[in-house]
């Protein structure tokens, strides 16, 4: 992640309202506004749901459904680094589940979680397009092939400074 992404600003309702007002006139404004809110704050805070519903004259359920449908919208701040572990069929056949288990046992970190120091978030994805080099992962924007427990340990150590 770049320096701008490593410092996530706190939620600010006034700033959120400005973002919403600036884009509310667009046709199909919900997705562009959600993208801009995530860019502005690093995630889409639940406090945006009623603001969006009111501004766009749609239900809160529609707003929430859109946020939860698209996996790229985050409901909480992410770590400075994000590790995406592929759990699709090719990676499963090459042992990704044992890596997920190793991560949980050795580092007390499971997909969907972020370290306490906000250094590393772990996500599950279903196909990174690197099936020939399974099991695959992506750290920030760097594709990783043939991931093993030793490399996984090094990723956690480099991101957090913590040994297992």
C-alpha positions as a printed Julia matrix, in Angstrom:
164×3 Matrix{Float64}:
   0.0     0.0     0.0
   1.1     3.51   -0.57
   1.66    6.04    2.22
  -1.78    7.56    1.76
  -3.44    4.21    2.4
  -1.34    3.37    5.45
  -2.92    6.19    7.51
  -6.68    5.68    7.57
  -8.55    8.84    8.56
 -11.23    8.58   11.23
 -14.85    8.7    10.11
 -16.1    12.25    9.82
 -19.81   12.71    9.11
 -19.36   16.19    7.65
 -16.73   14.92    5.18
 -18.93   11.94    4.31
 -21.87   14.26    3.61
 -19.66   16.36    1.32
 -18.64   13.28   -0.67
 -22.26   12.17   -0.95
 -23.49   15.63   -1.97
 -20.75   16.0    -4.58
 -21.75   12.76   -6.37
 -25.47   12.34   -5.57
 -26.52   13.92   -8.89
 -24.98   11.09  -10.95
 -27.16    8.41  -12.52
 -26.59    5.26  -10.46
 -24.77    7.34   -7.84
 -24.6     4.68   -5.13
 -21.56    2.79   -6.41
 -19.47    5.86   -7.27
 -20.26    7.32   -3.84
 -19.34    4.07   -2.08
 -16.04    3.92   -3.97
 -15.28    7.52   -3.07
 -16.18    6.99    0.61
 -13.91    3.95    0.75
 -11.12    5.93   -0.91
 -11.63    8.82    1.52
 -11.83    6.78    4.73
 -10.25    3.41    3.82
 -13.57    1.63    4.43
 -17.32    2.26    4.26
 -18.44    3.0     7.8
 -21.93    1.76    8.74
 -22.78    5.34    9.71
 -22.85    6.11    5.98
 -25.86    3.85    5.36
 -28.58    6.23    6.61
 -26.81    9.21    5.02
 -26.79    7.49    1.64
 -30.35    6.23    1.95
 -31.62    9.72    2.69
 -29.55   11.47    0.02
 -30.42    8.99   -2.74
 -34.01    8.32   -1.61
 -33.45    4.57   -1.37
 -33.86    2.17    1.51
 -31.18    1.44    4.06
 -31.55   -2.21    3.06
 -30.61   -1.33   -0.53
 -27.53    0.53    0.64
 -26.49   -2.24    3.03
 -27.18   -4.91    0.41
 -24.94   -3.17   -2.1
 -22.11   -2.75    0.4
 -22.29   -6.38    1.51
 -22.65   -7.77   -2.02
 -19.37   -6.33   -3.31
 -16.45   -7.89   -1.45
 -14.14   -4.95   -2.19
 -16.16   -2.66    0.07
 -14.73   -3.0     3.58
 -16.84   -2.33    6.67
 -13.85   -1.75    8.93
 -10.4    -0.25    8.46
  -7.95   -2.68    6.89
  -4.38   -3.25    7.92
  -1.47   -1.44    6.34
  -0.85   -4.66    4.42
  -3.52   -6.99    3.03
  -2.84  -10.67    2.4
  -5.37  -12.36    0.13
  -5.23  -16.15    0.26
  -6.78  -18.0    -2.65
  -9.1   -20.81   -1.6
 -10.41  -21.84   -5.03
 -10.26  -25.43   -6.22
  -6.73  -25.42   -7.69
  -5.29  -23.88   -4.54
  -7.33  -26.25   -2.37
  -5.85  -29.2    -4.23
  -2.37  -27.83   -3.51
  -2.85  -27.27    0.23
  -4.2   -23.78    0.83
  -6.43  -25.01    3.65
  -3.39  -26.21    5.59
  -1.92  -22.72    5.17
  -5.1   -21.14    6.55
  -4.91  -23.55    9.5
  -1.21  -22.73    9.99
  -1.97  -19.01    9.97
  -4.63  -19.49   12.65
  -2.52  -21.78   14.83
   0.87  -20.09   14.51
  -0.22  -16.47   14.28
  -3.74  -16.44   15.76
  -4.96  -14.82   12.54
  -7.81  -16.01   10.34
  -9.31  -14.73    7.1
 -11.45  -11.7     7.81
  -9.23  -10.59   10.68
  -6.66   -7.84   11.16
  -3.75   -7.9    13.58
  -4.2    -5.78   16.71
  -1.59   -3.31   15.54
  -3.45   -2.9    12.2
  -0.34   -4.06   10.34
  -1.89   -6.99    8.45
  -5.36   -7.99    7.31
  -6.08  -11.43    5.87
  -8.81  -12.1     3.33
 -10.08  -15.1     1.44
 -10.43  -14.8    -2.32
 -11.6   -17.31   -4.88
  -9.08  -17.29   -7.72
  -6.22  -14.96   -8.34
  -5.59  -16.46  -11.77
  -2.33  -18.03  -10.65
  -3.55  -21.63  -10.61
  -0.38  -23.04  -12.18
   1.56  -21.8    -9.15
  -0.88  -22.93   -6.45
  -1.33  -22.29   -3.64
  -1.47  -18.62   -4.52
  -1.84  -15.44   -2.53
  -1.5   -11.71   -3.02
   0.22   -9.37   -0.61
  -0.92   -5.84   -1.3
  -0.6    -5.88   -5.11
   2.13   -8.52   -5.37
   1.1   -11.95   -6.62
   2.68  -14.86   -4.73
   2.89  -18.38   -6.12
   3.72  -21.66   -4.43
   3.0   -20.23   -1.01
   4.18  -22.44    1.84
   4.19  -22.17    5.63
   7.72  -20.75    5.77
   6.91  -17.99    3.29
   3.64  -17.31    5.1
   5.56  -16.94    8.39
   7.96  -14.51    6.69
   5.06  -12.43    5.33
   3.56  -12.13    8.81
   6.95  -11.3    10.32
   7.73   -8.67    7.68
   4.3    -7.06    8.01
   4.01   -7.11   11.77
   7.47   -7.67   13.23
   5.94  -10.57   15.24
   7.37  -14.05   15.29
   5.11  -17.06   15.83
